[in-house]
Amino acid sequence: MKDNRDSKLIGKVRTRVAPSPTGDPHVGTAFQALLDFVFAHRYEGTFILRIEDTDRKRFVDESEDVIFEALEWLNLNPDESPKVGGEYGPYRQSERLNTYKKYAKQLVAEGKAYYCFCSSERLEKMRQDQQAQKKPPMYDRNCRNLTQEEVDRRLASGEKAVIRMKIPDNKEIIVHDLLRGEVKFDSNIVDDQVILKSDGYPTYHLAVVVDDHLMEITHMKRGEEWLSSAPKHVLLYEYFGWQMPLMIHTPTLRNPDRSKLSKRKGNTSLWYYREQGYIKEALLNFLALLVWKHPITNNEIFTKEEMMESFEWEQMNITGPIFDIVKLQWLNGMWIRKKSLEDLLIDIKDWATWVSVVGKEKQEEAKKVLSWIEKDPDFFQKALALTHERLKIISEIPELLSFYYVDKLTYDREDLLQKHEAQDIARILGEVKNRLEKLESWTQETWEATIRKCADDFSFKHKDLFMCMRSAITARKATPPLFEVMNVLGKEESFKRVDDAINFLNN
């Protein structure tokens, strides 16, 4: 295949994903990480994980470890991170506070930012007044023109203050976005943003600009919800005299009703999809398809390695992508069928092991599957083989295979009878069993011919007798081919179940 990469970018691309440790990993983080990973590795560049943990109110213990685990599970391992290190660290924002403070004070010294002493009570009243007047809530610049003497005095007295950036008046701010082209903003509707809080922690706006510059990020990609903040970042790059990375604002993931994907209307936790049994190849494929189609093959099913051969930002579709769980389930089934039984069994073991420890809904089912595998892995694989083509998500396995593992089936009388009398069904089942036991050649042809002959001898419809047999051996209306099921169970267990069904009918 012809190499259509931009040779100027090879080895120079540096991308980053920067999640906040606030709970379970979000599918949006996986979406963003996939795009950053693929683009960086397409150009033999560097993919970075940075932890944005400066929002201490939302910080959740152990969430950072969960982020590492999520990327490892998806095989989106970063080249630099708090875990693996790197020459541009530290990679946790909470460990970079002195750096942010230094640059914030630099802006103050240069007249591009200022100290603000306004109390939370004053700011709240100001917002309420603006809302009452139907004005957009913006800081009224009350502290913007304080004298240096007053600022020094108030700071020396221990008064708490934040640092705000100065937004110029009457300026057109142009944001260059690789997906959207030029996006223009009027500075008069851009707020004097807080960039350093009174506790010494930066806001996102200062931290992202400083970190992306110092870590030499070449392509700054984030969700389109941050586009409205982009003019502040453009100004900060101008204020510092730094070259700005290329900006890409990816479209927001949406529910089928086109509302923003959120916990209130769906499942946003990556762990939910892992617990349900969506395999990582399918999940990554699905996330890519939300915004990108393979430009060469046009195939919907592709690996991330195949994506790396062709992916460019400009190819992305910026129309709000719909997170369609039906499409994801279809894609997951397709990926399951692409796998060999051996590879699928590895995925099932991984799923059952993980869910049995940390699962919220499927923990008991996962433990059951683990016990089946440990008891007789060969039997489990034979049973799995018959379900391989029907399986859509791994968490269906406990239900689909449970009839193989019960000591005594629970029968539905109507399913067994098929609108016949109980004594007639009991008699014909006994005769089928006797004839099958006498077969010298146990093949699909001889087995099926025997049952059909028995149906004819008893003046039964073939379909009815096969359904009675299916119910007797599985207690289900729908299963894999019955002959194959009996082969997995073995003759002894199959005939025992026929006897059980006869006893059930006689009693």
HURA-V205085 format. One record per backbone hydrogen bond with DSSP energy under -1.0 kcal/mol. CO is the residue of the C=O (numbers start at 1). NH is the residue of the N-H. If there is no record, write none. Layout:
BEGIN
co: <CO/CO>
nh: <NH/NH>
END
This chain:
BEGIN
co: <6/9/9/13/14/14/15/17/19/20/21/25/26/27/28/29/30/31/32/33/34/35/36/37/38/39/40/41/43/46/47/47/48/51/51/54/60/62/63/64/65/66/67/68/69/70/71/72/80/81/85/86/91/92/93/96/97/98/99/100/101/102/103/104/105/106/107/108/112/114/116/119/120/121/122/123/124/125/126/127/128/129/130/131/141/143/147/148/149/150/151/152/153/154/155/162/163/163/164/171/173/175/177/181/183/185/186/187/191/193/195/196/197/201/203/204/205/206/207/208/209/210/211/212/213/218/220/222/223/224/226/227/229/230/231/232/233/234/235/236/237/237/246/247/248/250/253/254/255/259/268/269/270/271/272/273/276/277/279/280/281/282/283/284/285/286/288/288/291/294/303/304/307/307/312/313/321/322/324/325/326/327/328/329/330/331/332/333/334/340/341/342/343/344/345/346/347/348/349/350/351/352/354/354/355/362/363/364/365/366/367/368/369/370/371/372/376/377/378/379/380/381/382/384/384/387/387/393/394/396/397/401/402/412/413/414/417/421/422/423/424/425/426/427/428/429/430/431/432/433/434/436/441/443/444/445/446/447/448/449/450/451/452/453/454/455/456/461/462/463/464/465/466/467/468/469/470/471/481/482/483/484/485/486/490/491/492/493/494/495/496/497/498/499/500/501/502/503>
nh: <9/12/13/46/218/219/48/50/52/22/60/270/30/31/32/33/34/35/36/37/38/39/40/41/42/43/45/44/11/15/79/80/17/53/93/56/63/66/67/68/69/70/71/72/73/74/76/75/49/85/81/89/51/95/96/100/101/102/103/104/105/106/107/108/109/110/112/111/166/164/162/123/124/125/126/127/128/129/130/131/132/133/135/134/144/146/151/152/153/154/155/156/157/159/158/116/195/196/114/187/185/183/181/177/175/173/189/190/193/165/203/163/200/197/207/208/209/210/211/212/213/214/215/217/216/246/248/250/226/227/229/230/233/234/235/236/237/238/239/240/241/242/220/178/222/224/261/323/258/255/27/273/274/275/276/278/395/394/283/284/285/286/287/288/289/290/291/292/317/298/307/308/310/311/315/316/254/324/328/329/330/331/332/333/334/335/336/337/338/344/345/346/347/348/349/350/351/352/353/354/355/356/357/358/359/366/367/368/369/370/371/372/373/374/375/376/380/381/382/383/384/385/386/387/388/390/391/396/397/400/401/404/405/416/417/418/420/425/426/427/428/429/430/431/432/433/434/435/436/437/438/439/443/447/448/449/450/451/452/453/454/455/456/457/458/460/459/465/466/467/468/469/470/471/472/473/474/475/485/486/487/488/489/490/494/495/496/497/498/499/500/501/502/503/504/505/506/507>
END
